Amino acid sequence: MTRISIDADRCVGHGRCYSLAPDVFDADEVGHSVLRVEEVSGELEQHAVAGAQNCPEEAITLTS
């Protein structure tokens, strides 16, 4: 299992994470990223990695 966290202070709402992985990430009322799930594995883990790698602010952290 991989745990996901988002640094809300770093996120400015580009939306790349929830565009790439809508089953893992969502947007709040102003477009900042929020988590749909906090732990992932398998296919969802691959989606979470893609979202984290495409975050320009590096606001997403994945830990095993």
PQR file of N, CA, C, O and H, with PARSE charges and radii, in Angstrom:
ATOM      1  N   MET A   1       0.838  -1.190   0.000 -0.4000 1.5000
ATOM      2  CA  MET A   1       0.000   0.000   0.000 -0.0000 2.0000
ATOM      3  C   MET A   1       0.878   1.247   0.000  0.5500 1.7000
ATOM      4  O   MET A   1       1.910   1.298   0.669 -0.5500 1.4000
ATOM      5  N   THR A   2       0.465   2.215  -0.737 -0.4000 1.5000
ATOM      6  CA  THR A   2       1.140   3.502  -0.787 -0.0000 2.0000
ATOM      7  C   THR A   2       0.206   4.555  -0.218  0.5500 1.7000
ATOM      8  O   THR A   2      -0.968   4.629  -0.582 -0.5500 1.4000
ATOM      9  H   THR A   2      -0.374   2.173  -1.280  0.4000 1.0000
ATOM     10  N   ARG A   3       0.743   5.365   0.679 -0.4000 1.5000
ATOM     11  CA  ARG A   3      -0.023   6.446   1.304 -0.0000 2.0000
ATOM     12  C   ARG A   3       0.227   7.737   0.538  0.5500 1.7000
ATOM     13  O   ARG A   3       1.357   8.019   0.139 -0.5500 1.4000
ATOM     14  H   ARG A   3       1.696   5.305   0.975  0.4000 1.0000
ATOM     15  N   ILE A   4      -0.826   8.519   0.335 -0.4000 1.5000
ATOM     16  CA  ILE A   4      -0.757   9.774  -0.411 -0.0000 2.0000
ATOM     17  C   ILE A   4      -1.036  10.932   0.539  0.5500 1.7000
ATOM     18  O   ILE A   4      -1.916  10.848   1.396 -0.5500 1.4000
ATOM     19  H   ILE A   4      -1.744   8.290   0.659  0.4000 1.0000
ATOM     20  N   SER A   5      -0.278  12.013   0.377 -0.4000 1.5000
ATOM     21  CA  SER A   5      -0.602  13.240   1.111 -0.0000 2.0000
ATOM     22  C   SER A   5      -0.412  14.424   0.176  0.5500 1.7000
ATOM     23  O   SER A   5       0.399  14.381  -0.749 -0.5500 1.4000
ATOM     24  H   SER A   5       0.436  12.081  -0.319  0.4000 1.0000
ATOM     25  N   ILE A   6      -1.166  15.470   0.431 -0.4000 1.5000
ATOM     26  CA  ILE A   6      -1.098  16.696  -0.361 -0.0000 2.0000
ATOM     27  C   ILE A   6      -0.762  17.848   0.574  0.5500 1.7000
ATOM     28  O   ILE A   6      -1.399  18.021   1.613 -0.5500 1.4000
ATOM     29  H   ILE A   6      -1.826  15.505   1.182  0.4000 1.0000
ATOM     30  N   ASP A   7       0.231  18.624   0.203 -0.4000 1.5000
ATOM     31  CA  ASP A   7       0.578  19.828   0.946 -0.0000 2.0000
ATOM     32  C   ASP A   7      -0.317  20.949   0.422  0.5500 1.7000
ATOM     33  O   ASP A   7      -0.057  21.517  -0.638 -0.5500 1.4000
ATOM     34  H   ASP A   7       0.748  18.483  -0.641  0.4000 1.0000
ATOM     35  N   ALA A   8      -1.360  21.256   1.165 -0.4000 1.5000
ATOM     36  CA  ALA A   8      -2.351  22.244   0.733 -0.0000 2.0000
ATOM     37  C   ALA A   8      -1.742  23.631   0.539  0.5500 1.7000
ATOM     38  O   ALA A   8      -2.252  24.418  -0.258 -0.5500 1.4000
ATOM     39  H   ALA A   8      -1.572  20.795   2.026  0.4000 1.0000
ATOM     40  N   ASP A   9      -0.672  23.939   1.245 -0.4000 1.5000
ATOM     41  CA  ASP A   9      -0.026  25.240   1.095 -0.0000 2.0000
ATOM     42  C   ASP A   9       0.716  25.364  -0.235  0.5500 1.7000
ATOM     43  O   ASP A   9       0.907  26.470  -0.739 -0.5500 1.4000
ATOM     44  H   ASP A   9      -0.257  23.299   1.893  0.4000 1.0000
ATOM     45  N   ARG A  10       1.131  24.243  -0.799 -0.4000 1.5000
ATOM     46  CA  ARG A  10       1.868  24.258  -2.073 -0.0000 2.0000
ATOM     47  C   ARG A  10       0.955  24.151  -3.288  0.5500 1.7000
ATOM     48  O   ARG A  10       1.289  24.648  -4.363 -0.5500 1.4000
ATOM     49  H   ARG A  10       0.977  23.343  -0.389  0.4000 1.0000
ATOM     50  N   CYS A  11      -0.189  23.508  -3.123 -0.4000 1.5000
ATOM     51  CA  CYS A  11      -1.103  23.297  -4.245 -0.0000 2.0000
ATOM     52  C   CYS A  11      -1.742  24.624  -4.661  0.5500 1.7000
ATOM     53  O   CYS A  11      -2.297  25.347  -3.834 -0.5500 1.4000
ATOM     54  H   CYS A  11      -0.460  23.104  -2.249  0.4000 1.0000
ATOM     55  N   VAL A  12      -1.653  24.929  -5.964 -0.4000 1.5000
ATOM     56  CA  VAL A  12      -2.293  26.141  -6.478 -0.0000 2.0000
ATOM     57  C   VAL A  12      -3.421  25.822  -7.456  0.5500 1.7000
ATOM     58  O   VAL A  12      -4.033  26.732  -8.015 -0.5500 1.4000
ATOM     59  H   VAL A  12      -1.203  24.341  -6.636  0.4000 1.0000
ATOM     60  N   GLY A  13      -3.697  24.539  -7.662 -0.4000 1.5000
ATOM     61  CA  GLY A  13      -4.861  24.148  -8.442 -0.0000 2.0000
ATOM     62  C   GLY A  13      -4.662  24.031  -9.944  0.5500 1.7000
ATOM     63  O   GLY A  13      -5.582  24.335 -10.704 -0.5500 1.4000
ATOM     64  H   GLY A  13      -3.200  23.800  -7.208  0.4000 1.0000
ATOM     65  N   HIS A  14      -3.503  23.605 -10.391 -0.4000 1.5000
ATOM     66  CA  HIS A  14      -3.317  23.379 -11.827 -0.0000 2.0000
ATOM     67  C   HIS A  14      -4.246  22.278 -12.336  0.5500 1.7000
ATOM     68  O   HIS A  14      -4.675  22.316 -13.489 -0.5500 1.4000
ATOM     69  H   HIS A  14      -2.756  23.358  -9.774  0.4000 1.0000
ATOM     70  N   GLY A  15      -4.556  21.310 -11.497 -0.4000 1.5000
ATOM     71  CA  GLY A  15      -5.513  20.270 -11.851 -0.0000 2.0000
ATOM     72  C   GLY A  15      -4.952  19.087 -12.600  0.5500 1.7000
ATOM     73  O   GLY A  15      -5.711  18.223 -13.041 -0.5500 1.4000
ATOM     74  H   GLY A  15      -4.207  21.279 -10.560  0.4000 1.0000
ATOM     75  N   ARG A  16      -3.651  19.023 -12.755 -0.4000 1.5000
ATOM     76  CA  ARG A  16      -3.066  17.900 -13.485 -0.0000 2.0000
ATOM     77  C   ARG A  16      -3.319  16.581 -12.779  0.5500 1.7000
ATOM     78  O   ARG A  16      -3.602  15.576 -13.431 -0.5500 1.4000
ATOM     79  H   ARG A  16      -3.035  19.725 -12.396  0.4000 1.0000
ATOM     80  N   CYS A  17      -3.220  16.570 -11.459 -0.4000 1.5000
ATOM     81  CA  CYS A  17      -3.392  15.320 -10.714 -0.0000 2.0000
ATOM     82  C   CYS A  17      -4.799  14.765 -10.889  0.5500 1.7000
ATOM     83  O   CYS A  17      -4.958  13.581 -11.188 -0.5500 1.4000
ATOM     84  H   CYS A  17      -2.989  17.386 -10.929  0.4000 1.0000
ATOM     85  N   TYR A  18      -5.818  15.591 -10.711 -0.4000 1.5000
ATOM     86  CA  TYR A  18      -7.179  15.049 -10.818 -0.0000 2.0000
ATOM     87  C   TYR A  18      -7.620  14.868 -12.260  0.5500 1.7000
ATOM     88  O   TYR A  18      -8.596  14.164 -12.520 -0.5500 1.4000
ATOM     89  H   TYR A  18      -5.690  16.552 -10.468  0.4000 1.0000
ATOM     90  N   SER A  19      -6.925  15.485 -13.197 -0.4000 1.5000
ATOM     91  CA  SER A  19      -7.189  15.185 -14.608 -0.0000 2.0000
ATOM     92  C   SER A  19      -6.619  13.813 -14.982  0.5500 1.7000
ATOM     93  O   SER A  19      -7.243  13.057 -15.727 -0.5500 1.4000
ATOM     94  H   SER A  19      -6.132  16.057 -12.986  0.4000 1.0000
ATOM     95  N   LEU A  20      -5.436  13.502 -14.461 -0.4000 1.5000
ATOM     96  CA  LEU A  20      -4.778  12.231 -14.764 -0.0000 2.0000
ATOM     97  C   LEU A  20      -5.299  11.072 -13.929  0.5500 1.7000
ATOM     98  O   LEU A  20      -5.315   9.931 -14.393 -0.5500 1.4000
ATOM     99  H   LEU A  20      -4.929  14.116 -13.856  0.4000 1.0000
ATOM    100  N   ALA A  21      -5.723  11.351 -12.708 -0.4000 1.5000
ATOM    101  CA  ALA A  21      -6.133  10.279 -11.797 -0.0000 2.0000
ATOM    102  C   ALA A  21      -7.398  10.664 -11.023  0.5500 1.7000
ATOM    103  O   ALA A  21      -7.341  10.878  -9.812 -0.5500 1.4000
ATOM    104  H   ALA A  21      -5.710  12.278 -12.332  0.4000 1.0000
ATOM    105  N   PRO A  22      -8.530  10.754 -11.710 -0.5600 1.5000
ATOM    106  CA  PRO A  22      -9.758  11.188 -11.044  0.2800 2.0000
ATOM    107  C   PRO A  22     -10.292  10.215  -9.993  0.5500 1.7000
ATOM    108  O   PRO A  22     -11.138  10.590  -9.182 -0.5500 1.4000
ATOM    109  N   ASP A  23      -9.812   8.978  -9.998 -0.4000 1.5000
ATOM    110  CA  ASP A  23     -10.222   8.030  -8.968 -0.0000 2.0000
ATOM    111  C   ASP A  23      -9.436   8.217  -7.670  0.5500 1.7000
ATOM    112  O   ASP A  23      -9.815   7.688  -6.626 -0.5500 1.4000
ATOM    113  H   ASP A  23      -9.124   8.673 -10.657  0.4000 1.0000
ATOM    114  N   VAL A  24      -8.342   8.973  -7.744 -0.4000 1.5000
ATOM    115  CA  VAL A  24      -7.479   9.200  -6.585 -0.0000 2.0000
ATOM    116  C   VAL A  24      -7.608  10.630  -6.068  0.5500 1.7000
ATOM    117  O   VAL A  24      -7.680  10.859  -4.861 -0.5500 1.4000
ATOM    118  H   VAL A  24      -8.034   9.403  -8.592  0.4000 1.0000
ATOM    119  N   PHE A  25      -7.636  11.591  -6.994 -0.4000 1.5000
ATOM    120  CA  PHE A  25      -7.656  13.012  -6.638 -0.0000 2.0000
ATOM    121  C   PHE A  25      -8.956  13.664  -7.099  0.5500 1.7000
ATOM    122  O   PHE A  25      -9.587  13.218  -8.058 -0.5500 1.4000
ATOM    123  H   PHE A  25      -7.578  11.406  -7.974  0.4000 1.0000
ATOM    124  N   ASP A  26      -9.338  14.720  -6.404 -0.4000 1.5000
ATOM    125  CA  ASP A  26     -10.511  15.514  -6.758 -0.0000 2.0000
ATOM    126  C   ASP A  26     -10.153  16.971  -6.515  0.5500 1.7000
ATOM    127  O   ASP A  26      -9.053  17.278  -6.057 -0.5500 1.4000
ATOM    128  H   ASP A  26      -8.826  15.083  -5.626  0.4000 1.0000
ATOM    129  N   ALA A  27     -11.078  17.861  -6.821 -0.4000 1.5000
ATOM    130  CA  ALA A  27     -10.860  19.291  -6.609 -0.0000 2.0000
ATOM    131  C   ALA A  27     -11.822  19.816  -5.553  0.5500 1.7000
ATOM    132  O   ALA A  27     -12.969  19.380  -5.462 -0.5500 1.4000
ATOM    133  H   ALA A  27     -11.972  17.612  -7.193  0.4000 1.0000
ATOM    134  N   ASP A  28     -11.334  20.759  -4.761 -0.4000 1.5000
ATOM    135  CA  ASP A  28     -12.237  21.422  -3.818 -0.0000 2.0000
ATOM    136  C   ASP A  28     -12.958  22.554  -4.551  0.5500 1.7000
ATOM    137  O   ASP A  28     -12.857  22.659  -5.774 -0.5500 1.4000
ATOM    138  H   ASP A  28     -10.401  21.114  -4.835  0.4000 1.0000
ATOM    139  N   GLU A  29     -13.670  23.387  -3.831 -0.4000 1.5000
ATOM    140  CA  GLU A  29     -14.496  24.432  -4.445 -0.0000 2.0000
ATOM    141  C   GLU A  29     -13.693  25.506  -5.178  0.5500 1.7000
ATOM    142  O   GLU A  29     -14.261  26.239  -5.987 -0.5500 1.4000
ATOM    143  H   GLU A  29     -13.752  23.302  -2.838  0.4000 1.0000
ATOM    144  N   VAL A  30     -12.395  25.620  -4.919 -0.4000 1.5000
ATOM    145  CA  VAL A  30     -11.563  26.607  -5.620 -0.0000 2.0000
ATOM    146  C   VAL A  30     -10.568  25.961  -6.574  0.5500 1.7000
ATOM    147  O   VAL A  30      -9.728  26.652  -7.150 -0.5500 1.4000
ATOM    148  H   VAL A  30     -11.934  25.024  -4.261  0.4000 1.0000
ATOM    149  N   GLY A  31     -10.653  24.643  -6.748 -0.4000 1.5000
ATOM    150  CA  GLY A  31      -9.807  23.944  -7.701 -0.0000 2.0000
ATOM    151  C   GLY A  31      -8.542  23.331  -7.148  0.5500 1.7000
ATOM    152  O   GLY A  31      -7.745  22.768  -7.898 -0.5500 1.4000
ATOM    153  H   GLY A  31     -11.335  24.082  -6.280  0.4000 1.0000
ATOM    154  N   HIS A  32      -8.346  23.432  -5.844 -0.4000 1.5000
ATOM    155  CA  HIS A  32      -7.169  22.804  -5.231 -0.0000 2.0000
ATOM    156  C   HIS A  32      -7.435  21.312  -5.046  0.5500 1.7000
ATOM    157  O   HIS A  32      -8.572  20.879  -4.853 -0.5500 1.4000
ATOM    158  H   HIS A  32      -8.994  23.889  -5.235  0.4000 1.0000
ATOM    159  N   SER A  33      -6.358  20.546  -5.110 -0.4000 1.5000
ATOM    160  CA  SER A  33      -6.478  19.096  -5.034 -0.0000 2.0000
ATOM    161  C   SER A  33      -6.847  18.604  -3.638  0.5500 1.7000
ATOM    162  O   SER A  33      -6.354  19.108  -2.629 -0.5500 1.4000
ATOM    163  H   SER A  33      -5.435  20.897  -5.267  0.4000 1.0000
ATOM    164  N   VAL A  34      -7.722  17.614  -3.611 -0.4000 1.5000
ATOM    165  CA  VAL A  34      -8.071  16.885  -2.391 -0.0000 2.0000
ATOM    166  C   VAL A  34      -8.054  15.396  -2.732  0.5500 1.7000
ATOM    167  O   VAL A  34      -8.186  15.013  -3.895 -0.5500 1.4000
ATOM    168  H   VAL A  34      -8.123  17.204  -4.430  0.4000 1.0000
ATOM    169  N   LEU A  35      -7.895  14.586  -1.731 -0.4000 1.5000
ATOM    170  CA  LEU A  35      -7.815  13.145  -1.942 -0.0000 2.0000
ATOM    171  C   LEU A  35      -9.187  12.485  -1.903  0.5500 1.7000
ATOM    172  O   LEU A  35     -10.030  12.818  -1.070 -0.5500 1.4000
ATOM    173  H   LEU A  35      -7.788  14.897  -0.787  0.4000 1.0000
ATOM    174  N   ARG A  36      -9.394  11.552  -2.810 -0.4000 1.5000
ATOM    175  CA  ARG A  36     -10.571  10.681  -2.754 -0.0000 2.0000
ATOM    176  C   ARG A  36     -10.258   9.475  -1.872  0.5500 1.7000
ATOM    177  O   ARG A  36     -11.132   8.948  -1.183 -0.5500 1.4000
ATOM    178  H   ARG A  36      -8.709  11.281  -3.487  0.4000 1.0000
ATOM    179  N   VAL A  37      -8.996   9.048  -1.909 -0.4000 1.5000
ATOM    180  CA  VAL A  37      -8.511   7.929  -1.100 -0.0000 2.0000
ATOM    181  C   VAL A  37      -7.144   8.296  -0.550  0.5500 1.7000
ATOM    182  O   VAL A  37      -6.412   9.060  -1.180 -0.5500 1.4000
ATOM    183  H   VAL A  37      -8.286   9.476  -2.469  0.4000 1.0000
ATOM    184  N   GLU A  38      -6.786   7.768   0.608 -0.4000 1.5000
ATOM    185  CA  GLU A  38      -5.497   8.094   1.213 -0.0000 2.0000
ATOM    186  C   GLU A  38      -4.460   7.001   1.027  0.5500 1.7000
ATOM    187  O   GLU A  38      -3.262   7.253   1.158 -0.5500 1.4000
ATOM    188  H   GLU A  38      -7.380   7.147   1.119  0.4000 1.0000
ATOM    189  N   GLU A  39      -4.911   5.786   0.722 -0.4000 1.5000
ATOM    190  CA  GLU A  39      -4.002   4.668   0.483 -0.0000 2.0000
ATOM    191  C   GLU A  39      -4.416   3.964  -0.794  0.5500 1.7000
ATOM    192  O   GLU A  39      -5.600   3.747  -1.049 -0.5500 1.4000
ATOM    193  H   GLU A  39      -5.884   5.582   0.616  0.4000 1.0000
ATOM    194  N   VAL A  40      -3.407   3.607  -1.600 -0.4000 1.5000
ATOM    195  CA  VAL A  40      -3.687   2.962  -2.879 -0.0000 2.0000
ATOM    196  C   VAL A  40      -2.719   1.809  -3.114  0.5500 1.7000
ATOM    197  O   VAL A  40      -1.655   1.731  -2.500 -0.5500 1.4000
ATOM    198  H   VAL A  40      -2.445   3.783  -1.392  0.4000 1.0000
ATOM    199  N   SER A  41      -3.110   0.924  -4.012 -0.4000 1.5000
ATOM    200  CA  SER A  41      -2.238  -0.155  -4.470 -0.0000 2.0000
ATOM    201  C   SER A  41      -2.656  -0.488  -5.891  0.5500 1.7000
ATOM    202  O   SER A  41      -3.693  -0.028  -6.370 -0.5500 1.4000
ATOM    203  H   SER A  41      -3.974   0.988  -4.511  0.4000 1.0000
ATOM    204  N   GLY A  42      -1.836  -1.296  -6.562 -0.4000 1.5000
ATOM    205  CA  GLY A  42      -2.164  -1.744  -7.911 -0.0000 2.0000
ATOM    206  C   GLY A  42      -2.326  -0.608  -8.897  0.5500 1.7000
ATOM    207  O   GLY A  42      -1.502   0.304  -8.956 -0.5500 1.4000
ATOM    208  H   GLY A  42      -0.994  -1.670  -6.173  0.4000 1.0000
ATOM    209  N   GLU A  43      -3.394  -0.670  -9.669 -0.4000 1.5000
ATOM    210  CA  GLU A  43      -3.643   0.316 -10.716 -0.0000 2.0000
ATOM    211  C   GLU A  43      -3.802   1.727 -10.144  0.5500 1.7000
ATOM    212  O   GLU A  43      -3.294   2.688 -10.722 -0.5500 1.4000
ATOM    213  H   GLU A  43      -4.064  -1.411  -9.620  0.4000 1.0000
ATOM    214  N   LEU A  44      -4.496   1.857  -9.023 -0.4000 1.5000
ATOM    215  CA  LEU A  44      -4.661   3.182  -8.424 -0.0000 2.0000
ATOM    216  C   LEU A  44      -3.322   3.769  -7.987  0.5500 1.7000
ATOM    217  O   LEU A  44      -3.128   4.983  -8.031 -0.5500 1.4000
ATOM    218  H   LEU A  44      -4.908   1.076  -8.554  0.4000 1.0000
ATOM    219  N   GLU A  45      -2.409   2.912  -7.570 -0.4000 1.5000
ATOM    220  CA  GLU A  45      -1.075   3.384  -7.196 -0.0000 2.0000
ATOM    221  C   GLU A  45      -0.365   3.977  -8.415  0.5500 1.7000
ATOM    222  O   GLU A  45       0.302   5.005  -8.305 -0.5500 1.4000
ATOM    223  H   GLU A  45      -2.566   1.925  -7.535  0.4000 1.0000
ATOM    224  N   GLN A  46      -0.504   3.344  -9.552 -0.4000 1.5000
ATOM    225  CA  GLN A  46       0.090   3.862 -10.784 -0.0000 2.0000
ATOM    226  C   GLN A  46      -0.504   5.217 -11.147  0.5500 1.7000
ATOM    227  O   GLN A  46       0.212   6.105 -11.610 -0.5500 1.4000
ATOM    228  H   GLN A  46      -1.046   2.508  -9.641  0.4000 1.0000
ATOM    229  N   HIS A  47      -1.789   5.379 -10.943 -0.4000 1.5000
ATOM    230  CA  HIS A  47      -2.455   6.656 -11.204 -0.0000 2.0000
ATOM    231  C   HIS A  47      -1.957   7.725 -10.240  0.5500 1.7000
ATOM    232  O   HIS A  47      -1.713   8.862 -10.642 -0.5500 1.4000
ATOM    233  H   HIS A  47      -2.371   4.658 -10.567  0.4000 1.0000
ATOM    234  N   ALA A  48      -1.807   7.361  -8.973 -0.4000 1.5000
ATOM    235  CA  ALA A  48      -1.313   8.310  -7.972 -0.0000 2.0000
ATOM    236  C   ALA A  48       0.102   8.772  -8.314  0.5500 1.7000
ATOM    237  O   ALA A  48       0.426   9.950  -8.162 -0.5500 1.4000
ATOM    238  H   ALA A  48      -2.005   6.437  -8.647  0.4000 1.0000
ATOM    239  N   VAL A  49       0.938   7.852  -8.774 -0.4000 1.5000
ATOM    240  CA  VAL A  49       2.307   8.200  -9.180 -0.0000 2.0000
ATOM    241  C   VAL A  49       2.268   9.188 -10.338  0.5500 1.7000
ATOM    242  O   VAL A  49       3.011  10.170 -10.340 -0.5500 1.4000
ATOM    243  H   VAL A  49       0.675   6.895  -8.898  0.4000 1.0000
ATOM    244  N   ALA A  50       1.418   8.942 -11.311 -0.4000 1.5000
ATOM    245  CA  ALA A  50       1.304   9.850 -12.454 -0.0000 2.0000
ATOM    246  C   ALA A  50       0.866  11.241 -12.001  0.5500 1.7000
ATOM    247  O   ALA A  50       1.401  12.246 -12.469 -0.5500 1.4000
ATOM    248  H   ALA A  50       0.814   8.145 -11.309  0.4000 1.0000
ATOM    249  N   GLY A  51      -0.100  11.298 -11.096 -0.4000 1.5000
ATOM    250  CA  GLY A  51      -0.544  12.585 -10.573 -0.0000 2.0000
ATOM    251  C   GLY A  51       0.558  13.318  -9.842  0.5500 1.7000
ATOM    252  O   GLY A  51       0.732  14.523 -10.022 -0.5500 1.4000
ATOM    253  H   GLY A  51      -0.535  10.481 -10.716  0.4000 1.0000
ATOM    254  N   ALA A  52       1.306  12.598  -9.016 -0.4000 1.5000
ATOM    255  CA  ALA A  52       2.403  13.214  -8.249 -0.0000 2.0000
ATOM    256  C   ALA A  52       3.518  13.685  -9.174  0.5500 1.7000
ATOM    257  O   ALA A  52       4.062  14.773  -8.983 -0.5500 1.4000
ATOM    258  H   ALA A  52       1.165  11.619  -8.870  0.4000 1.0000
ATOM    259  N   GLN A  53       3.858  12.892 -10.160 -0.4000 1.5000
ATOM    260  CA  GLN A  53       4.946  13.256 -11.066 -0.0000 2.0000
ATOM    261  C   GLN A  53       4.608  14.458 -11.934  0.5500 1.7000
ATOM    262  O   GLN A  53       5.507  15.148 -12.415 -0.5500 1.4000
ATOM    263  H   GLN A  53       3.417  12.009 -10.315  0.4000 1.0000
ATOM    264  N   ASN A  54       3.326  14.714 -12.137 -0.4000 1.5000
ATOM    265  CA  ASN A  54       2.911  15.827 -12.985 -0.0000 2.0000
ATOM    266  C   ASN A  54       2.501  17.069 -12.213  0.5500 1.7000
ATOM    267  O   ASN A  54       1.983  18.019 -12.800 -0.5500 1.4000
ATOM    268  H   ASN A  54       2.596  14.154 -11.747  0.4000 1.0000
ATOM    269  N   CYS A  55       2.724  17.073 -10.913 -0.4000 1.5000
ATOM    270  CA  CYS A  55       2.392  18.239 -10.096 -0.0000 2.0000
ATOM    271  C   CYS A  55       3.530  19.264 -10.188  0.5500 1.7000
ATOM    272  O   CYS A  55       4.633  18.985  -9.718 -0.5500 1.4000
ATOM    273  H   CYS A  55       3.145  16.301 -10.436  0.4000 1.0000
ATOM    274  N   PRO A  56       3.290  20.440 -10.780 -0.5600 1.5000
ATOM    275  CA  PRO A  56       4.356  21.427 -10.932  0.2800 2.0000
ATOM    276  C   PRO A  56       4.899  21.951  -9.601  0.5500 1.7000
ATOM    277  O   PRO A  56       6.058  22.360  -9.523 -0.5500 1.4000
ATOM    278  N   GLU A  57       4.080  21.940  -8.568 -0.4000 1.5000
ATOM    279  CA  GLU A  57       4.494  22.438  -7.255 -0.0000 2.0000
ATOM    280  C   GLU A  57       5.088  21.364  -6.361  0.5500 1.7000
ATOM    281  O   GLU A  57       5.559  21.655  -5.261 -0.5500 1.4000
ATOM    282  H   GLU A  57       3.139  21.607  -8.632  0.4000 1.0000
ATOM    283  N   GLU A  58       5.066  20.104  -6.838 -0.4000 1.5000
ATOM    284  CA  GLU A  58       5.513  18.962  -6.039 -0.0000 2.0000
ATOM    285  C   GLU A  58       4.803  18.928  -4.679  0.5500 1.7000
ATOM    286  O   GLU A  58       5.416  18.721  -3.632 -0.5500 1.4000
ATOM    287  H   GLU A  58       4.684  19.868  -7.732  0.4000 1.0000
ATOM    288  N   ALA A  59       3.488  19.140  -4.744 -0.4000 1.5000
ATOM    289  CA  ALA A  59       2.664  19.188  -3.531 -0.0000 2.0000
ATOM    290  C   ALA A  59       2.176  17.819  -3.088  0.5500 1.7000
ATOM    291  O   ALA A  59       1.605  17.690  -2.005 -0.5500 1.4000
ATOM    292  H   ALA A  59       2.989  19.308  -5.594  0.4000 1.0000
ATOM    293  N   ILE A  60       2.390  16.797  -3.903 -0.4000 1.5000
ATOM    294  CA  ILE A  60       1.902  15.450  -3.604 -0.0000 2.0000
ATOM    295  C   ILE A  60       3.070  14.571  -3.174  0.5500 1.7000
ATOM    296  O   ILE A  60       4.100  14.511  -3.846 -0.5500 1.4000
ATOM    297  H   ILE A  60       2.854  16.902  -4.783  0.4000 1.0000
ATOM    298  N   THR A  61       2.895  13.890  -2.043 -0.4000 1.5000
ATOM    299  CA  THR A  61       3.919  12.977  -1.536 -0.0000 2.0000
ATOM    300  C   THR A  61       3.334  11.584  -1.458  0.5500 1.7000
ATOM    301  O   THR A  61       2.218  11.381  -0.981 -0.5500 1.4000
ATOM    302  H   THR A  61       2.059  13.939  -1.496  0.4000 1.0000
ATOM    303  N   LEU A  62       4.119  10.623  -1.939 -0.4000 1.5000
ATOM    304  CA  LEU A  62       3.738   9.209  -1.856 -0.0000 2.0000
ATOM    305  C   LEU A  62       4.744   8.505  -0.957  0.5500 1.7000
ATOM    306  O   LEU A  62       5.954   8.660  -1.128 -0.5500 1.4000
ATOM    307  H   LEU A  62       5.026  10.788  -2.327  0.4000 1.0000
ATOM    308  N   THR A  63       4.242   7.731   0.003 -0.4000 1.5000
ATOM    309  CA  THR A  63       5.117   6.974   0.893 -0.0000 2.0000
ATOM    310  C   THR A  63       4.628   5.538   0.989  0.5500 1.7000
ATOM    311  O   THR A  63       3.426   5.274   0.998 -0.5500 1.4000
ATOM    312  H   THR A  63       3.259   7.606   0.141  0.4000 1.0000
ATOM    313  N   SER A  64       5.573   4.623   1.060 -0.4000 1.5000
ATOM    314  CA  SER A  64       5.230   3.191   1.156 -0.0000 2.0000
ATOM    315  C   SER A  64       5.128   2.769   2.598  0.5500 1.7000
ATOM    316  O   SER A  64       4.849   1.604   2.881 -0.5500 1.4000
ATOM    317  H   SER A  64       6.550   4.838   1.052  0.4000 1.0000
TER
END
